[in-house]
Amino acid sequence: MMFLVLFQHYIYVYISTLQRRQQTSIRAPSFSLSLSPPAGRMLRFARRLLSNMPESTVYGGPKPQTEGRRVTLNQLRLKHRRGEAITVVTAYDYPSAVHIDLAGIDVCLVGDSASMVVHGHDTTLPISLDEMLVHCRAVARGASRPLLVGDLPFGSYESSSSQAVNTAVRVLKEGGMDAIKLEGGAPSRISAAKAIVEAGIAVMGHVGLTPQAISVLGGFRPQGKTVCSAVKVVETALALQEVGCFSVVLECVPGPVAAATTSALQIPTIGIGAGPYCSGQVLVYHDLLGMLQHPHHAKVTPKFCKQYGRVGDMINKSLSDFKQEVENRIFPGPSHTPYKIGEDDVDGFLKELEKLGLKEAAAAAASAVENLEKIGRSSMETPAR
């Protein structure tokens, strides 16, 4: 311990001396006094040694996925005032969050739709708060730029405003989210939204088709198709704005109803199946990528979703190609067998195997060395096309 203290003191004195020499060189350039390359390297090493920065920072480790600070509510309000569209995409894990981050999406929503597209359920109802928190944490690690919004899952906020606040606090503290989203416009939901906002947590509302209420709605049915239902959409959105929500999702409502709601509100509306007259749009990550090309998901893929890719087809082909190459002993080839053992070590290894009485194992190892060398020579001799 004493040695370490003395060593650090020596380094500190050495740094001070080098810095004084460097400063003297700057103040009096006529002396042309500067640090030699070895001295410069020593100075940089010493600074690293005494630095309290994380090792990943000191040695150029991982950096945020995109440059720039986290999107804020003020930035969203500014975009809304300018008439600029707001982009929102769901994410449920680290890889999807990284892609959303790199794409420059404004808001990343960790939706309870994970129940369907990740866990394979037919509705959003089964997913628990603890499961949602796992998804939230993974997304928070992958997305450094977009505003992060976490859904309050069914059963985690309906009992009372106190329960709603407690759940929202967990989503921020344990899930790493910036805001929460809750569904519906019943008086109890409005009260819950008000209590959460008063607790200092930003809230995104959700009206129209609210998937957590499908047992009352009679399934995944569009809303706002009658006079009474359309007026209810507008009134509910206004009530959510009144209690402090920073935006409202409009799901599966006719375009004119969405246009009226957007016009009536001073906060942004985020449409999903609500036409082009919203302040922004949201889609489910897996849906817009065409990632899930199988019958179960085809049953629940919404009509309003545009597929910007057919990633699912590429995934299926890649998996099929992998299966065939493994079965035909094509993969892995020499280029994917990167780790070598020296000739002397091979000989020693074979002798040790024979000493252990593992003659067949020694023969297998020798054969592998010979075959890999042969295949490697063959690939080098094959002319490029």
Secondary structure, 3 states (H helix, E strand, C coil): CHHHHHHHHHHHHHHHHHHHHHHHHHHCHHHCCCCCHHHHHHHHHHHHHHCCCCHHHHCCCCCCCCCCCCCCHHHHHHHHHHCCCEEEEECCCHHHHHHHHHHCCCEEEECCCHHHHCCCCCCCCCCCHHHHHHHHHHHHHHCCCCEEEEECCCCCCCCCHHHHHHHHHHHHHCCCCCEEECCCCCHHHHHHHHHHHHCCCEEEEEEECCHHHHHHHCCCCCCCCCHHHHHHHHHHHHHHHHCCCCEEEEECCCHHHHHHHHHHCCCCEEEECCCCCCCEEEECHHHHHCCCCCHHHHHHCCCCCCCCCCHHHHHHHHHHHHHHHHHCCCCCCHHHCCCCCCHHHHHHHHHHHHHCCCHHHHHHHHHHHHHHHHHHHHHHHCCCC
